[in-house]
Amino acid sequence: MSGETDAALAARCRAGDQDAWRELVERFSRYVYAIAAQGFRLAPDEAEDVFQDVFARAYERLDTLRSDDALRPWIGQLTRRCCIDRLRSRSREHPAEFETPDPEEAADEEALDKVEEALAVHEALGELSPDCQEVLDRFFCRDESYKTIGDELGLPGGTIASRISRCLTKLREVWEGRPEAPPASREQVTR
C-alpha cells in the first residue's frame, strides 16, 4: 500500500483509477470487517456480506463524500448502516415473540454502544493534525512499536513516545470539548 493520504486516495478513486479502488478496499478491509464481526458480532458469512455491501456502496456513492479527508469515518458510517440493515433484516426473518428480555439482545445493545463510542473516538481523531492521526493510528490500530514507527517516520523512539503522549492529550481535549450526545434509545440506534 502506498503512503498517500485518505484524501488523495479518494480523489484518485473519484477520477476512476482502478488501482486506487483496489488500494481503498485493501486499506479499509480489516476496519470494515472488524466493525461487522467484532463490533456488531455478525456471523462470518453475514460480515462478509456487509463487507461486500459497504464497498459496493462506497463505489456507487463516493461522489456524496463531502470531504475527502473524511474517507475513513464515512466508510465506518457506511459499515455501521449496513450492519444495522443486516440486523433489521434478521429480525424481520425471525420476528420476536413477547417473552422475557433476551440476555443476547442486551449484549448486542452493549456491542452497539461500543461501536458508537469507537466511531465517536474516530471522528475526534479526524479533528487532530495528520501527524497525530498517523502516530496514534500506527501505535494503537496497527500495533506498531515505537521503534517501527520511528524508523518509518525517521524519528527516535523517545520522540515517538512523547508525540503519542502529546497527541493523546490533544485527543482528550477534543473529546472533552464535544457536546455530549443524548442517550440513544433502541429506536434511534436502529435507524
C-alpha positions as CSV (number, residue, x, y, z in Angstrom):
1,M,0.0,0.0,0.0
2,S,1.1,3.5,-0.7
3,G,1.7,6.1,2.0
4,E,-0.7,8.5,0.4
5,T,-3.4,10.2,2.5
6,D,-7.0,9.0,2.5
7,A,-7.9,12.3,0.8
8,A,-5.5,11.6,-2.1
9,L,-6.8,8.1,-2.4
10,A,-10.4,9.3,-2.5
11,A,-9.5,11.8,-5.2
12,R,-7.9,9.0,-7.3
13,C,-10.9,6.8,-6.9
14,R,-13.2,9.6,-7.9
15,A,-11.1,10.0,-11.0
16,G,-11.8,6.4,-11.9
17,D,-8.3,5.0,-11.1
18,Q,-9.0,1.2,-10.7
19,D,-5.7,0.7,-8.8
20,A,-6.9,3.3,-6.3
21,W,-10.1,1.3,-5.8
22,R,-8.1,-1.8,-5.1
23,E,-6.0,0.1,-2.6
24,L,-9.1,1.6,-0.9
25,V,-10.5,-1.9,-0.4
26,E,-7.2,-3.2,0.9
27,R,-6.7,-0.2,3.2
28,F,-10.1,-0.4,4.8
29,S,-10.9,-4.1,4.6
30,R,-9.8,-5.0,8.1
31,Y,-11.5,-1.9,9.5
32,V,-14.9,-2.8,7.8
33,Y,-14.7,-6.5,8.8
34,A,-13.8,-5.6,12.4
35,I,-16.8,-3.4,12.8
36,A,-19.1,-6.1,11.4
37,A,-17.6,-9.1,13.0
38,Q,-16.4,-7.7,16.4
39,G,-18.4,-4.6,16.8
40,F,-21.8,-6.0,15.7
41,R,-20.9,-9.6,16.3
42,L,-22.2,-10.7,12.9
43,A,-21.5,-14.3,11.8
44,P,-18.6,-14.6,9.4
45,D,-21.0,-15.1,6.4
46,E,-23.0,-12.0,7.4
47,A,-19.9,-10.0,8.0
48,E,-18.7,-10.9,4.5
49,D,-22.0,-9.8,3.0
50,V,-21.7,-6.5,4.9
51,F,-18.1,-6.2,3.6
52,Q,-19.4,-6.6,0.0
53,D,-22.3,-4.1,0.6
54,V,-20.0,-1.5,2.1
55,F,-17.5,-1.4,-0.8
56,A,-20.3,-1.6,-3.4
57,R,-22.0,1.4,-1.7
58,A,-18.7,3.2,-1.4
59,Y,-18.1,2.7,-5.2
60,E,-21.6,4.0,-6.0
61,R,-21.7,6.9,-3.6
62,L,-18.1,8.2,-3.4
63,D,-19.4,11.4,-5.0
64,T,-21.5,12.1,-1.9
65,L,-18.5,12.3,0.3
66,R,-18.3,16.0,1.5
67,S,-14.7,16.0,2.3
68,D,-12.0,13.6,1.0
69,D,-10.3,13.9,4.4
70,A,-13.3,12.2,6.0
71,L,-13.0,9.0,4.0
72,R,-12.3,6.7,7.0
73,P,-15.2,7.9,9.1
74,W,-17.5,7.9,6.1
75,I,-16.6,4.2,5.4
76,G,-17.1,3.5,9.1
77,Q,-20.6,5.1,8.9
78,L,-21.4,3.1,5.8
79,T,-20.4,-0.1,7.6
80,R,-22.4,0.8,10.7
81,R,-25.5,1.3,8.5
82,C,-25.0,-1.9,6.6
83,C,-24.7,-3.8,9.9
84,I,-27.8,-2.3,11.2
85,D,-29.6,-3.1,8.0
86,R,-28.4,-6.7,8.4
87,L,-29.7,-6.9,12.0
88,R,-33.0,-5.4,10.9
89,S,-33.4,-8.0,8.1
90,R,-32.5,-10.7,10.6
91,S,-35.3,-9.5,13.0
92,R,-37.8,-9.5,10.1
93,E,-36.9,-13.0,9.2
94,H,-37.3,-14.2,12.8
95,P,-39.9,-12.0,14.5
96,A,-39.6,-11.7,18.2
97,E,-42.2,-13.1,20.5
98,F,-43.3,-11.4,23.6
99,E,-41.1,-13.1,26.2
100,T,-38.7,-12.1,28.9
101,P,-35.8,-9.9,27.7
102,D,-33.0,-11.9,26.0
103,P,-29.5,-11.5,27.5
104,E,-28.1,-11.8,24.0
105,E,-30.1,-8.7,23.0
106,A,-28.6,-6.8,25.9
107,A,-25.2,-7.9,24.8
108,D,-26.0,-6.7,21.2
109,E,-27.0,-3.3,22.6
110,E,-23.8,-3.1,24.6
111,A,-21.8,-4.0,21.4
112,L,-23.7,-1.3,19.5
113,D,-22.8,1.2,22.3
114,K,-19.1,0.2,22.0
115,V,-19.2,0.6,18.2
116,E,-20.8,4.0,18.6
117,E,-18.2,5.1,21.0
118,A,-15.4,3.8,18.8
119,L,-16.9,5.8,15.9
120,A,-17.1,8.9,18.0
121,V,-13.4,8.5,19.0
122,H,-12.6,8.0,15.4
123,E,-14.4,11.2,14.5
124,A,-12.5,13.1,17.2
125,L,-9.3,11.6,15.8
126,G,-10.2,13.2,12.5
127,E,-10.1,16.6,14.1
128,L,-6.4,16.2,15.0
129,S,-3.4,17.0,12.8
130,P,-2.4,14.5,10.2
131,D,0.8,13.8,12.2
132,C,-1.2,13.0,15.3
133,Q,-3.6,10.8,13.4
134,E,-0.7,8.9,11.8
135,V,1.2,8.3,15.0
136,L,-1.9,7.2,17.0
137,D,-3.1,5.0,14.2
138,R,0.3,3.3,13.9
139,F,0.6,2.8,17.7
140,F,-3.0,1.8,18.6
141,C,-4.6,0.5,15.4
142,R,-1.6,-1.1,13.7
143,D,0.0,-2.1,16.9
144,E,3.4,-0.9,15.8
145,S,6.3,-0.4,18.3
146,Y,8.0,2.9,19.0
147,K,11.0,1.6,17.0
148,T,9.0,0.7,14.0
149,I,7.1,4.0,14.0
150,G,10.3,5.9,14.5
151,D,12.0,4.0,11.6
152,E,9.1,4.7,9.3
153,L,8.9,8.4,10.2
154,G,12.7,8.9,10.6
155,L,12.4,9.9,14.3
156,P,13.9,8.4,17.5
157,G,11.8,6.1,19.7
158,G,11.8,8.6,22.6
159,T,10.3,11.3,20.3
160,I,7.6,8.8,19.3
161,A,6.7,8.2,22.9
162,S,6.4,11.9,23.7
163,R,4.5,12.6,20.4
164,I,2.0,9.8,21.3
165,S,1.5,11.4,24.8
166,R,1.1,14.9,23.3
167,C,-1.4,13.6,20.7
168,L,-3.4,11.7,23.3
169,T,-3.6,14.9,25.3
170,K,-4.9,16.8,22.2
171,L,-7.4,13.9,21.6
172,R,-8.6,14.2,25.2
173,E,-9.1,17.9,24.7
174,V,-11.1,17.4,21.5
175,W,-13.1,14.6,23.1
176,E,-14.0,16.6,26.2
177,G,-14.9,19.7,24.1
178,R,-17.5,17.7,22.2
179,P,-21.1,18.2,23.1
180,E,-22.4,15.2,25.0
181,A,-24.9,13.2,22.9
182,P,-28.2,12.4,24.5
183,P,-28.5,8.7,25.3
184,A,-29.8,6.8,22.2
185,S,-32.9,4.8,22.5
186,R,-33.1,1.5,20.8
187,E,-35.3,3.0,18.2
188,Q,-32.7,5.7,17.4
189,V,-29.9,3.2,17.2
190,T,-31.7,1.1,14.6
191,R,-32.4,4.0,12.3
